Amino acid sequence: MKYLQEVWGSRELLLNLTSREVRGKYKRTIFGQLWSLANPLALMLIYSLVFGVLFKSNPLPGDPSGLDVFALWLLCGLLPWTFFSAVVSTAASSLVGNANLIQKVSFSRIVLPLSTVGSSAYNWGFEMVVLLVAVSIAGGFVLPWIPLLIVAMILLAIFAAGVGLIFSIANVYFRDTQYLLGIVLQLWIYLTPIIYPIQLVEAASHTHGGLLGTPVTILGLYDLNPMVHFVALFRELIYDNRWPDGVEWLICLCWALGALVIGMIVFRKNEPNLAEAL
């Protein structure tokens, strides 16, 4: 509880660092905030061509929205993923990148990785607004689901913050972490049904049955991936326009709180030694 009070007491510093990140990211650029759309749109075009045209992923139409636009279906999973990936990547390098500040000034170091959540969330919010407008133009009815969508965004932000805290500490002691993390995130996106529908996994799981003679199935392994459930939340709210299964909400809540608690415990334990370790 005392540590939480210390973090709360550093909220002004956290806001200032977040504001600095937001203002500095696209400083002296012509298109400014519009650049935040460049990466997800480029990925959308590539994945739409490869998986929507060449390999024909063919996800089911939105139920009950009736939407049948692969690019929109893809963005409903891709934007949450790019936010999560950005938070974890930038948080992992936040302590090492501010080594001089940590060694010279006394402050709550946890604000450094947490500020990456705020700056990434600012860009993510802008991207999500554009997506909601596009879905509405295509015939979706997203307005009633916006409050639940905000809750889902908060849960994912909490989960990303917890994972980011863990990797930020790991990168202080093992500098290989930032390079390994890039590989992990590349594998992670393909192990999450973002560019292909979960129905393909269900079909493969049914075909192969238990793996190596065990009750463990491919779908069972997929369910261990927290991003599977977060992506399902966003797709059901934005693309399907329906209430997600209560179990999905519970799973996402447990992953979010579990990651944050573990992340804060790891960070608190190692924070006193950061200046020496850096």
N, C-alpha and C positions, 0 to 999 in steps of 0.2 A: 504493500500500500504506500509506503514511504517513497519507493521508487516511482510509482505512478504520480505522486504529488510533485516529485522533482521534474518529471517529464511535462506535467501540466504547467509547472512554473516556467518552463522554457518555451511556452507556446508562442510568445512574441518573436523569439529568435527563429522558431520554426517557420512562422509566417513570413518573416523577412527573407530567410533562405529560399523558401518556395517562390516568393515574389521575384527574387534575384534570378532564379533559374528560369522562370517564365519569361521575364523581360529580356534576359540575355540570350536565350536559345535562338531567336530569330532576329536578333539585333542587326541592323544594317542590311537586311534582305529586302528585296523588292516586294515579294508576295507575302511576307510575314507569316501569320498564323496559317495561311493556306498550305504552307509546306507540310504541316502536320497530316494533311490528307494524302500527300504524295506517296508515302510508303504503302499504306493500306490499299490505295487505289492501284498502284503498280502491281502489288501482289494479287489483287482481285483480278486484274486483266490477265496475268500469267496463269493463275489457277483456273480461271474461267475457260481459257483457251485449252489448257492441258486436260483438266478434269471435267469440264462442262461440255467441250466440243469433241476432243480427241478420244477420251476414255469414257465419256458418257456416264458420269456418276449418277445422274438422274435421282436426286432426292425427291421424296414424296411432296406433293403440294401442301401448302400450309393448311392445317386443320384446326379451326373452321374457316380461316381467312381466305383459303382458296388461292393464295399467291403461288405462282409457279415461275419464279425468276431466279435462276441459279446465282446470279451476281449478288442479289439481295440476301439470298439464303447464305451465301458464303460470307458476306460481310457481317451477318449477325453472329457468327462465330469468330471471324477473323479479328474484328475490332477489340473484343474482350481479350483475345490472345495477345495482340500486339501491345495492349496496355500492360498486361501481366509480364510479358517478356521485357518491355522497356523498364518497368519498375525493378525487376530482379536484376537486370544487367547493370543499370545505373547505380542501384543501391550497393551492389557487390563492389564497385570501385569507388564508392563515396568516401570511405575512410582513408584508403591509400591515396586518393587524389587530394585529400585535405590534410596530409600528414603534417605539414608545417603549422597549420592552424591548431591541430590537436596537441602538438608538442609545445606550443607557445602560450596558448590561452586555455583557461579553465572554464569549461561549460559542459552541459549535458550532451555527450557525443551522439546520442541516439537521434538527435534532430537532423543529423547529416543524412543517414539513409532514409529517414521518414520524409525529409523534404523532397526526395525524388518521387515519392508517392503523390504528393500534392501537385508537383509540376507536371507529371505524366497524366494525372487525373484532369488537369485543366485542358490539355490537348485532347484527351479522350472524350471529355464532355462535348467539345466542339465537334468531334467526329461523329458522336452518337446523335447529335441534333441533326446533322446532315443525313445520316442514315434514316432517322425517323421521318424526316421530310420525304425522302425518296420512297420509303415504304408506303407512306400515306398517298403519294402520287400514284403508286402502282396499284392502289386499291385496298391496302391494309388499314385497319382501324386501331391505331396505337394509343390514342389519347387516353382512354380509360386505364391503360396498363402502365402509364408513366410512373405513378407512385411506386408500384411494385418493381419497376425497372430500376428506379433509384436505389431501392433496398438491395437489389441484386448487385448493382454497381458498388455499393458500400461494402457488401460481403466480399466481393472479389478484391477490392482495394485492401481490406483487412488481411485477407489471405496473402496477397502479394507483398504487403508490408512485412508480415511474419517471415515469409521465405526470404525476402530481401535482407532482413536483419541477420538471419543465419549465414547467408552467403557473404555479407559484408565482413563478419568476423572471420569466417573461413579464409577470405582473401588476404586478411592481414597476416595470418600465420603461414598460409600456403599460397604463394603468388600464382601458382598454376591454376588456381580456382577460376580466375576470370577467363582463361582459355578453355578450360574444361566445361565451364558453364555454357559457352557458345555452342559446343557440340551437344551438350545435354538439351538445350533449348531447341536445336534443330531436330533432334530425335523426338523430343516431346511433342512438337507440333504434328508430326506424322503419326504419333501414337494417340492423338486426340482427333475425334471425328469432326474436323473443321472443314477440310477440303473434300471429304467423302461422307456419306450419310451413315449413321450408326446401324442402319438396316443391313449394310454389307457385313458388318462385324457380327451381327446377330445370325445372319445366314451362314457365315463361315464357322461360327461357334456351333451351330446346330449340325453342320456337316461333319465336323471333326470330333464333336463330343468331348469327352474328358481327355485331357492331355496326358500322354504317357501312362494311360491306365488309371489316372486319378480322377476325382470328381471335379477338379479344377478345369474350367472352360476358358476359351478365349475371351468371351464376354465377361466372365468373372474377373479376369485379370484387368480388363478395361475398366471395370467398375472401381478398381483401386486407384485409378487416375482421377484426382480431384477436378481437373479441368474438363473432364467428360461431363460432370454434373453442372459445372458453371456454364459451359457452352449450351447444355440442354435448357437451362433456365432462360438464357437470353433468346434462344431460338423460339421457345414456346411463347414467350412474352411478345417479342417483336414480330416474328415471322408467322407463327400460328395464331397469335392473338387469343391465347387461352391461359387459364390458370395452371401453372406447373404443378406436378405431383407434389404432395406435401412431403414425401420422403426426400425428394430432390432438395427442397428448402432445408430440411433438417441436416442432410449430408453436407451441403454447402456451409451451413452455420457451424457445424462441428469442425470442418476443415479450416474455416476462417479463424475461429476462436483458438483451435488447437495450434495452428501455425503461429498466431500472434503470441500466445502464451509461451510457447517453446522459444520463439525468436527473442522475446524480451528476457527470458531467463538466461539464454545463452549470452545475450548482449550485456546484461547486468553483471554476469559473472566475469566477463572478460574486459569490461570497460575500464576498470582501474589500471590495467596493464597495457592499454593501447599505445600510450606515448612511448613506452619503452620498446614495445614490439615493432613499432613503425620506424 
